[in-house]
């Protein structure tokens, strides 16, 4: 893995760099899609930025609330740059609420807006896979296959490479295609493909959260998302 990229005298965290780059590229693609769809690109940019802020702030606050005993002695640690001090579910919930409230205030139609944002979502998924590859997180389970990689003291499935490959495939298949005639269809198609990919990818993960005696939580959630997407479609 390559957690640090050396740029002259600067040492940059590769995972963060990939995520920031994917957000920027996704916003550029969204602006182009918005201009063709008749939506206000400035409003969409603001929606993305406010949602990201809500996601980051909400995730950290949620983590601090649920682990307050760890922050009681030093409350300023809530501003730490340690990415592990983060509650993903709390961040997603707050980010979604912020996006929903802002979108309603600006009169952005729900499904058409999600369709326009689909290239952004698809690009960020590529960035997320690259960040996992750079940091060595979301690692695969042990394998004897010839393309296994040495990681954390064992030869493992390159699950991060699988993730990037699926994300690029979904980006090219759904994220970059022309909008579908039915509002919401493009976003729901992206959601279905992403959930389907997650079902496959979780089978090779070595760090999956197990529930109910061995079921993978990621696959359970993916089945739920896939079912909802197919029903609404």
Secondary structure, 3 states (H helix, E strand, C coil): CCCEEEECCEEEEHHHHHHHHHHHHHHHHHHHHHHHHCCCHHHHHHHHHHHHHHHHHHHHHHHHHHCHHHHCCCHHHHHCCCCCCCCHHHHHHHHHHHHHHHHHHCCCCHHHHHHHHHHHHHHHHHHHHHHHHHHCCCCECECCCCCCEEECCEEECCHHHHHHHHHHHHHHHHHCCCCCCCCCHHHHHHHHHHHHHHHHHHCCECCCCEECCCEEHHHHHHHHHHHHHHHHC
